[in-house]
């Protein structure tokens, strides 16, 4: 049996897939298997996978009709044989010592269900963010409440004990499955501590272009759905104090303010109403909701006036 099962779900990933696969083949330990789920790709993904599987018997390819990211990860995990499961997105890259450093940490910290590490973000030849610590405060131990307010475990950085994955029910999340990785981490950290390896071992690819407004709204809807899943599956977070409601408030208010700055008034109102559903007494939210009902020309004039003052 291999020590580590590496899991890669891929959909139309021909542009970067070979780099991800090469980073697995370049690992400084060899006791691994690689399970790739081709989720109904229509580009050159299948040909790339066939080429790599022919070269290395440790590589297994599972092909399915398109079912989404959550279902693809779930199918790969079901096929895994290793004691440890390491996730890799098809457009990210591991540094050569990634598996070696994490398997050593897993042996040293047998109580930890997740062994994760630092990661940098890059776009093309440029490093955009050299460390997760630019945005988050990753750490070890009981991190459940910390993760509730921000997902600082990228899938490509996580190594998980397969025994913990067996009890998960996150693979039933339908497409679009945004945040299904966070649902995994939340359920595992509700019963097990995390070990954070303070070393950059992953290169996360940032794609050119900002997320579209429609995609951002879909992402927000998934976040709200995921909070309700967490409320149902991890009762300890529902209080008192009700931490799930607190997280819904903070996320909804922050994203509403972003919509207001972008003059996306209807989505801003929807998010403010979401925040008010858990803090109906908030004067701040009610004033923001009133402001969001102003016509767009008033907002444009206010932005121009503020710009001249700046």
C-alpha positions in Angstrom: 0.0 0.0 0.0 1.3 3.5 -0.7 1.8 5.8 2.2 0.2 8.8 0.4 -2.7 9.0 -2.0 -2.5 12.1 -4.1 -5.8 13.3 -5.4 -6.3 15.6 -8.5 -9.8 16.5 -9.8 -9.6 18.1 -13.3 -12.0 19.6 -15.7 -10.7 21.1 -19.0 -7.3 21.6 -17.4 -5.0 21.1 -20.4 -3.3 24.5 -20.0 -1.6 23.7 -16.6 -2.2 20.0 -15.9 1.2 18.8 -17.0 2.9 21.3 -14.6 0.9 19.9 -11.7 1.6 16.3 -12.7 5.3 17.0 -13.1 5.4 18.5 -9.6 4.1 15.2 -8.2 6.6 13.2 -10.1 9.4 15.5 -8.8 8.6 14.7 -5.1 11.6 13.7 -3.0 9.7 10.6 -1.7 8.3 8.0 -4.1 5.9 6.1 -1.8 2.7 7.6 -3.3 -0.1 6.8 -5.7 -1.7 9.5 -7.9 -5.5 9.3 -8.5 -6.8 11.8 -11.1 -10.5 12.2 -11.8 -11.2 13.5 -15.3 -14.6 15.2 -14.7 -15.9 15.1 -18.3 -13.2 17.3 -19.9 -13.7 18.2 -23.5 -10.3 19.6 -24.2 -6.9 17.9 -24.4 -7.0 16.7 -20.8 -7.6 13.1 -21.6 -4.6 12.8 -23.9 -2.3 14.4 -21.3 -3.5 11.9 -18.6 -3.1 8.9 -20.9 0.4 9.9 -21.6 1.4 10.3 -18.0 -0.5 7.1 -16.9 1.4 5.2 -19.6 4.7 6.4 -18.2 4.2 5.7 -14.5 2.2 2.8 -13.0 1.6 4.8 -9.8 -0.9 7.0 -11.7 -4.5 6.0 -12.0 -7.1 7.9 -14.1 -10.8 7.7 -13.4 -13.0 9.2 -16.2 -16.6 10.3 -15.5 -19.3 12.6 -17.0 -19.2 16.0 -15.5 -20.4 16.0 -11.9 -18.5 18.9 -10.3 -15.6 19.4 -8.1 -17.1 18.0 -4.9 -18.2 14.7 -6.5 -14.8 14.4 -8.3 -12.9 14.7 -5.0 -15.2 12.3 -3.3 -14.7 9.7 -6.0 -10.9 10.0 -5.9 -10.9 9.7 -2.1 -13.1 6.6 -2.3 -10.4 5.0 -4.5 -7.5 6.0 -2.3 -5.5 3.4 -0.5 -2.9 5.5 1.4 -3.1 6.3 5.1 -2.7 9.9 4.1 -4.5 11.8 1.3 -2.9 14.9 -0.2 -5.0 17.2 -2.5 -3.7 19.1 -5.5 -5.6 21.4 -7.8 -4.9 20.8 -11.4 -3.4 24.3 -11.9 -1.2 24.4 -8.8 2.4 23.3 -8.3 4.0 21.5 -5.4 7.6 22.2 -4.3 9.7 18.9 -4.4 9.9 18.4 -0.6 6.2 18.9 0.0 5.2 15.3 0.6 8.4 14.5 2.5 8.0 17.4 4.9 4.3 16.7 5.5 4.6 13.0 6.0 7.3 13.6 8.6 5.0 16.1 10.3 2.2 13.6 10.2 4.3 11.0 12.0 5.4 13.5 14.6 1.8 14.7 15.3 -0.4 11.6 15.1 -3.2 13.4 16.9 -3.7 15.9 14.0 -6.2 15.1 11.3 -4.9 17.7 8.9 -1.3 18.6 8.1 -1.2 21.8 6.1 1.5 24.2 5.0 2.2 27.7 3.8 1.7 28.6 0.1 2.5 31.5 -2.2 0.3 32.8 -5.0 1.6 33.6 -8.4 0.4 34.8 -11.8 2.6 34.1 -14.7 6.1 34.8 -13.7 5.2 37.1 -10.9 4.7 36.2 -7.2 1.6 38.0 -6.2 1.5 37.0 -2.5 4.6 35.3 -0.9 2.8 33.7 2.0 -0.7 33.0 3.4 0.3 35.1 6.3 -0.2 38.2 4.2 -3.9 37.7 4.6 -4.5 35.1 7.4 -3.1 34.0 10.7 -2.7 30.2 10.1 -1.9 28.1 13.2 -1.9 24.7 14.8 -4.2 23.1 17.3 -8.0 23.5 17.7 -8.6 25.9 14.7 -12.3 25.2 14.2 -13.6 28.7 15.2 -10.7 30.4 13.4 -11.6 28.6 10.1 -15.2 29.5 10.5 -14.3 33.2 9.7 -11.9 32.5 6.9 -10.6 29.5 5.0 -6.8 29.6 5.2 -6.2 26.0 4.2 -5.9 25.8 0.4 -6.7 22.4 -1.0 -3.3 22.0 -2.6 -1.6 22.6 0.9 -3.7 20.0 2.8 -2.7 16.4 3.7 -5.5 14.6 5.6 -5.6 11.2 7.3 -7.9 9.0 5.3 -9.6 7.7 8.4 -11.0 11.2 8.9 -12.2 11.5 5.3 -14.2 8.3 5.6 -16.9 9.9 7.8 -17.3 13.0 5.7 -20.6 14.1 4.0 -19.3 17.0 2.0 -19.2 15.2 -1.4 -23.0 15.6 -1.6 -22.7 19.3 -2.3 -24.2 19.9 -5.7 -22.5 22.1 -8.4 -21.5 24.9 -8.1 -19.5 23.4 -5.3 -17.7 26.6 -4.1 -16.3 26.0 -0.6 -16.6 22.3 -0.5 -13.0 22.1 0.6 -13.8 24.4 3.6 -16.7 22.1 4.5 -14.2 19.2 4.6 -11.8 21.2 6.9 -14.6 22.3 9.2 -15.9 18.8 9.8 -12.4 17.4 10.4 -11.3 20.2 12.7 -14.5 19.7 14.7 -13.0 16.4 15.9 -9.3 16.8 15.4 -6.5 19.4 15.7 -4.5 20.8 12.8 -0.8 21.0 12.4 0.5 24.0 10.3 3.9 23.5 8.8 5.3 27.1 8.6 7.0 26.6 5.3 6.0 27.5 1.7 5.6 24.2 -0.1 2.9 25.1 -2.6 2.6 27.5 -5.5 -1.0 28.5 -6.0 -1.8 29.8 -9.5 -3.9 33.0 -9.7 -5.6 33.4 -13.1 -5.6 36.7 -14.9 -8.8 38.7 -14.7 -11.1 39.5 -11.8 -14.0 37.3 -10.8 -17.2 38.4 -12.7 -20.0 39.9 -10.7 -22.2 36.9 -11.6 -19.6 34.5 -10.3 -19.2 36.5 -7.1 -22.9 36.4 -6.4 -22.9 32.6 -7.0 -20.0 32.3 -4.6 -21.8 34.3 -2.0 -24.9 32.0 -2.4 -22.7 29.0 -1.9 -21.1 30.5 1.2 -24.6 31.1 2.8 -25.6 27.5 1.9 -22.3 26.2 3.4 -22.9 28.1 6.7 -26.3 26.3 7.0 -24.6 23.0 6.4 -22.1 23.8 9.1 -24.9 24.8 11.5 -26.5 21.4 10.9 -23.4 19.2 11.1 -21.4 21.0 13.8 -23.9 21.9 16.5 -21.2 23.3 18.8 -20.9 26.4 16.5 -24.5 27.3 16.9 -24.0 28.6 20.4 -24.3 30.1 22.6 -22.6 32.2 21.5 -23.9 31.6 18.0 -20.7 31.7 16.0 -22.4 30.7 12.7 -24.7 33.7 12.9 -21.7 35.9 13.7 -19.8 34.6 10.6 -22.9 35.2 8.4 -23.1 38.7 9.6 -19.5 39.6 9.0 -19.3 38.0 5.5 -22.7 39.5 4.4 -21.8 43.0 5.6 -18.3 42.9 4.1 -19.5 41.8 0.7 -22.4 44.3 0.8 -19.9 47.1 1.3 -17.9 45.8 -1.7 -21.1 45.8 -3.8 -21.9 49.4 -2.7 -18.4 50.6 -3.8 -19.0 48.9 -7.2 -22.5 50.5 -7.4 -24.1 47.0 -7.5 -27.0 48.2 -5.4 -29.5 45.3 -5.8 -26.9 42.7 -4.7 -25.8 45.0 -1.9 -29.4 45.2 -0.6 -29.8 41.4 -0.7 -26.6 40.9 1.3 -27.6 43.6 3.8 -30.9 41.8 4.3 -29.0 38.6 4.9 -26.9 40.3 7.6 -30.1 41.8 9.1 -31.6 38.3 9.3 -29.1 37.5 12.1 -28.7 41.0 13.6 -32.1 42.7 13.1 -31.4 45.3 15.8 -28.3 46.7 13.9 -28.7 50.4 13.3 -25.6 50.4 11.1 -27.1 47.8 8.8 -30.4 49.6 8.6 -28.7 52.8 7.6 -26.7 51.0 5.0 -29.8 49.4 3.6 -31.5 52.9 3.3 -28.4 54.2 1.5 -28.5 51.2 -0.9 -32.0 52.3 -1.9 -30.7 55.6 -3.3 -30.8 55.8 -7.1 -27.4 55.1 -8.8 -26.9 58.7 -10.0 -26.7 59.8 -6.3 -24.0 57.2 -5.6 -22.1 58.2 -8.7 -22.2 61.9 -7.7 -21.1 61.0 -4.2 -18.1 59.0 -5.5 -17.1 61.9 -7.8 -17.3 64.3 -4.9 -15.2 62.0 -2.7 -12.7 61.6 -5.5 -12.3 65.4 -5.8 -11.8 65.7 -2.1 -9.1 63.0 -2.2 
